[in-house]
Amino acid sequence: MVYVFVGTRGGYNRARIVELLKEEPMNAHRISERLKLDYKTVQHHLRLLEENQVIVASSPKAAYGAVYFLTPYMEKNLEVLRQMWLKLGKVTNKARGLLK
């Protein structure tokens, strides 16, 4: 799980996606609108999060319109993710509200 969020450049945006999905499940289009990210970028992050069992799609193979949810494992480990970001100094002023 660590590598997905802090070992790559896209970790911050993946954490933002997790934060959104913590609030409510949503599809890739809605995530892209809410985070003001390109749709293809969101699809890339969703694919990585799904491959690493952080999220799960409502329909197989990330079909168009699939709704994404946090996995039970991720729901149980949100605090671990938050602590990891704090220890690594990844929480900047821009990200302070993230992963509360």
C-alpha positions in Angstrom: 0.0 0.0 0.0 2.8 2.4 0.8 4.2 2.4 -2.8 0.8 3.4 -4.3 0.6 6.6 -2.3 4.2 7.7 -1.6 6.4 5.8 -3.9 5.2 7.5 -7.1 4.4 10.9 -8.5 0.7 10.3 -8.6 0.4 9.4 -4.9 -1.2 12.7 -3.9 -3.9 12.4 -6.5 -4.6 8.8 -5.5 -5.0 9.9 -1.9 -7.4 12.6 -3.1 -9.4 9.9 -4.9 -9.5 7.8 -1.7 -10.7 10.8 0.3 -13.5 11.4 -2.2 -14.5 7.7 -2.1 -14.4 7.8 1.7 -17.3 10.3 1.5 -19.3 8.5 -1.1 -18.9 6.0 -4.0 -18.7 7.6 -7.4 -17.8 7.0 -11.0 -14.6 8.1 -12.9 -16.4 11.0 -14.6 -17.6 12.5 -11.3 -14.2 12.0 -9.7 -12.6 13.9 -12.6 -15.0 16.8 -12.2 -14.7 17.0 -8.5 -10.9 16.9 -8.5 -10.5 18.9 -11.7 -8.3 16.2 -13.3 -8.4 14.8 -16.8 -10.7 11.8 -17.2 -7.9 9.6 -18.5 -5.7 10.6 -15.6 -8.4 9.5 -13.2 -8.9 6.2 -15.1 -5.1 5.6 -14.7 -5.2 6.2 -10.9 -8.4 4.1 -10.5 -6.7 1.2 -12.4 -3.7 1.4 -10.0 -5.8 1.6 -6.9 -7.9 -1.3 -8.1 -4.9 -3.4 -8.9 -3.6 -2.8 -5.3 -6.9 -3.7 -3.7 -7.6 -0.1 -2.4 -10.8 0.3 -4.3 -13.3 -2.0 -6.1 -15.6 -1.3 -9.1 -19.3 -2.0 -9.1 -18.9 -3.8 -12.4 -16.1 -5.9 -13.8 -13.2 -4.6 -15.9 -13.9 -1.0 -15.0 -16.9 -0.7 -17.4 -18.0 2.8 -18.4 -20.1 4.3 -15.6 -18.8 1.8 -13.0 -19.0 3.2 -9.5 -15.9 2.8 -7.3 -15.9 2.0 -3.6 -13.2 1.6 -1.0 -12.4 -2.0 -0.2 -13.1 -3.1 3.4 -9.3 -3.4 3.8 -8.8 0.3 2.9 -11.7 1.4 5.1 -10.0 -0.2 8.0 -6.6 1.3 7.1 -7.4 4.9 6.4 -5.7 5.9 9.6 -2.6 4.1 8.5 -2.5 6.0 5.3 -3.0 9.3 7.1 -0.2 8.5 9.5 2.1 7.4 6.7 1.6 10.8 4.9 2.2 12.7 8.1 5.4 10.9 8.9 6.7 11.3 5.4 5.9 15.1 5.4 3.6 14.7 2.5 0.9 16.8 4.1 1.4 20.3 2.8 -0.8 23.3 3.3 -2.6 22.3 0.2 -3.3 18.8 1.5 -4.0 19.6 5.2 -7.6 18.7 5.0 -7.0 15.5 3.2 -7.4 12.2 5.0 -8.9 13.7 8.2 
